[in-house]
Amino acid sequence: MFRQLAIIIGCLAVGEFITWLTGISVPSSIIGMLLLTFLLKVKVIKLEWVETISNFLVKNMGFFFVPPGVALMLYFDIIGKEIVPIVLATTFSTMLVLVVTGWTHIMTRKIIKRIKGKKL
């Protein structure tokens, strides 16, 4: 269990170091997750090495959102005053993500079809 946790925290620490070193505005946790995914994909890290702790963390994910949810209640007055811009921004960004994801999927399928067509 210690090794599994050490691998995940190690990837997070490397992500933090990369963020600090480069100054990019991507959260270090995202970089760490991408690093862990890459290491799993190239089989530097075996899935069995992190599977148990990963399953535990996913099963208890709701627990990790309780503190931010409680902290959010402190700002209900501000949220109430700005509800229209919040709802509009959320709706617009959700629609934008859906459209861009759909277009990306369509374009990727066309490119793959074109590449496969040339190889035949």
C-alpha positions as semicolon CSV with decimal commas, in nm:
position;residue;x (nm);y (nm);z (nm)
1;M;0,000;0,000;0,000
2;F;0,288;0,236;0,080
3;R;0,448;0,181;-0,261
4;Q;0,117;0,254;-0,436
5;L;0,069;0,578;-0,248
6;A;0,434;0,673;-0,300
7;I;0,399;0,631;-0,678
8;I;0,089;0,851;-0,694
9;I;0,235;1,117;-0,464
10;G;0,564;1,098;-0,654
11;C;0,387;1,174;-0,982
12;L;0,207;1,462;-0,811
13;A;0,541;1,593;-0,678
14;V;0,700;1,575;-1,024
15;G;0,397;1,760;-1,162
16;E;0,442;2,025;-0,893
17;F;0,811;2,055;-0,980
18;I;0,736;2,088;-1,352
19;T;0,478;2,360;-1,281
20;W;0,720;2,544;-1,055
21;L;1,009;2,507;-1,300
22;T;0,824;2,613;-1,614
23;G;0,571;2,854;-1,464
24;I;0,291;2,716;-1,681
25;S;-0,063;2,775;-1,561
26;V;-0,170;2,408;-1,573
27;P;-0,241;2,265;-1,226
28;S;0,034;2,037;-1,100
29;S;-0,221;1,765;-1,022
30;I;-0,317;1,750;-1,391
31;I;0,046;1,726;-1,497
32;G;0,103;1,454;-1,236
33;M;-0,201;1,263;-1,360
34;L;-0,083;1,289;-1,720
35;L;0,262;1,170;-1,612
36;L;0,111;0,872;-1,427
37;T;-0,103;0,789;-1,731
38;F;0,202;0,808;-1,958
39;L;0,408;0,588;-1,727
40;L;0,126;0,333;-1,713
41;K;0,088;0,342;-2,092
42;V;0,459;0,281;-2,161
43;K;0,458;0,015;-1,887
44;V;0,720;0,180;-1,667
45;I;0,464;0,148;-1,388
46;K;0,248;-0,162;-1,375
47;L;-0,123;-0,123;-1,311
48;E;-0,103;-0,366;-1,018
49;W;0,135;-0,126;-0,845
50;V;-0,133;0,145;-0,811
51;E;-0,462;-0,037;-0,862
52;T;-0,566;-0,090;-0,499
53;I;-0,506;0,266;-0,381
54;S;-0,659;0,407;-0,701
55;N;-0,977;0,207;-0,649
56;F;-0,991;0,325;-0,287
57;L;-0,949;0,690;-0,387
58;V;-1,214;0,667;-0,660
59;K;-1,464;0,495;-0,427
60;N;-1,416;0,770;-0,166
61;M;-1,399;1,062;-0,407
62;G;-1,715;1,221;-0,265
63;F;-1,547;1,252;0,073
64;F;-1,274;1,469;-0,080
65;F;-1,533;1,714;-0,216
66;V;-1,703;1,778;0,120
67;P;-1,462;2,052;0,242
68;P;-1,488;2,259;-0,080
69;G;-1,866;2,212;-0,074
70;V;-1,887;2,340;0,282
71;A;-1,655;2,631;0,202
72;L;-1,878;2,720;-0,094
73;M;-2,166;2,782;0,148
74;L;-1,971;3,077;0,289
75;Y;-2,012;3,257;-0,043
76;F;-2,385;3,207;-0,107
77;D;-2,445;3,583;-0,085
78;I;-2,190;3,655;-0,359
79;I;-2,313;3,363;-0,569
80;G;-2,672;3,485;-0,532
81;K;-2,579;3,830;-0,662
82;E;-2,387;3,689;-0,958
83;I;-2,611;3,392;-1,043
84;V;-2,699;3,508;-1,396
85;P;-2,337;3,545;-1,517
86;I;-2,246;3,217;-1,345
87;V;-2,530;3,026;-1,513
88;L;-2,461;3,186;-1,852
89;A;-2,088;3,116;-1,835
90;T;-2,148;2,758;-1,722
91;T;-2,404;2,693;-1,996
92;F;-2,192;2,854;-2,268
93;S;-1,873;2,675;-2,167
94;T;-2,053;2,339;-2,144
95;M;-2,199;2,383;-2,493
96;L;-1,860;2,494;-2,626
97;V;-1,691;2,185;-2,481
98;L;-1,957;1,958;-2,633
99;V;-1,925;2,118;-2,977
100;V;-1,545;2,117;-2,979
101;T;-1,537;1,757;-2,857
102;G;-1,781;1,654;-3,131
103;W;-1,585;1,834;-3,402
104;T;-1,260;1,686;-3,276
105;H;-1,409;1,337;-3,285
106;I;-1,541;1,386;-3,639
107;M;-1,211;1,529;-3,764
108;T;-1,010;1,253;-3,598
109;R;-1,229;0,986;-3,759
110;K;-1,188;1,152;-4,101
111;I;-0,810;1,170;-4,061
112;I;-0,789;0,807;-3,951
113;K;-1,011;0,699;-4,241
114;R;-0,794;0,897;-4,484
115;I;-0,472;0,745;-4,342
116;K;-0,614;0,392;-4,360
117;G;-0,732;0,458;-4,717
118;K;-0,383;0,560;-4,829
119;K;-0,216;0,255;-4,673
120;L;-0,444;0,015;-4,857
